[in-house]
Amino acid sequence: MSKYFTCRNCGADVPIEACGCPECGSDRETGWSEAERVIALSEKDAQIVFSLLENPPEPNAQLKAAFEKHKAFSGDK
């Protein structure tokens, strides 16, 4: 039997006896909250992410098809 379980928020190994995740701080009271999740990026990666957010590429055919499938599935018009 493992002495650890996986944090549902950050994926870290958490000792069974721990009151919270040693990596992200999530615990039973916060519901292992997704809001506590932090993603660390290098300066270069952060600039790439911000650039893509500010100037997103045009959707390709696969993305357009997935969007149409989602609309049909969810009943959106």
N, C-alpha and C positions, 0 to 999 in steps of 0.2 A: 504494500500500500504506500502511495506517495505521501511525502510529508509536505507537499506543496499543492496549491491549486493555481489556476491561471486567472489573473485579474481580468474581468470582463471589460474594463475600461482601457487598459494600456497593454495587456498581454504579458505583464511581468509575472514571474513566479512569486507567489505569496505563501509564506509558511502557514500551515493549517491553524496554528495557535495565534496568528497575528490578528490584531483588531482592525487593521487597514493595510492598504497596499504600500509597501515601502518606496515605490517609485512615483506614484501619482497622488497618493493620499486618499484615494477612494476607500469607502468603508460601507458597512451595512446601513448606517444611518443615511448616507448620501445616495444609497442605492447603487453604489459603484458607478456613479454618475458620469455620463459621457461629457458633461459640461466641464469636468475636471481635467480632461485630456489636453495635453500640451504636446505640440510637435516641434521639435528643435530642428532648425534648418541652418545650414551654413549661410554666410552672407551671399555667396553666389547663387545658391538654390533659392533663397528668399527673393532675390532680384528676379529670377526666372519666374517664380510663382506670381509676384506682383505684376510683372510684365504681361503674363498671360491673362491675369484678371483684368488689367486695364485695356489690353488689346487682344481679345480672344480670337483664335483662328476661326475661319468659316466652318460650319458643320459639314462633315463629310457624309457620304451616302449612307454609311452604316449608322451614324448618329441620327440622321433624318428618319431612317427606317425604324429605329428603336423608338423615337419620339412618336411616330405615327402608331406604332404597335401599343405604346403606353396609352395614348389618347383613346384608342379603340377599346382597350382593356378597362380603363377607368371610366369610360363614358364621357370624357371631356369633349367639348365641341370646338 
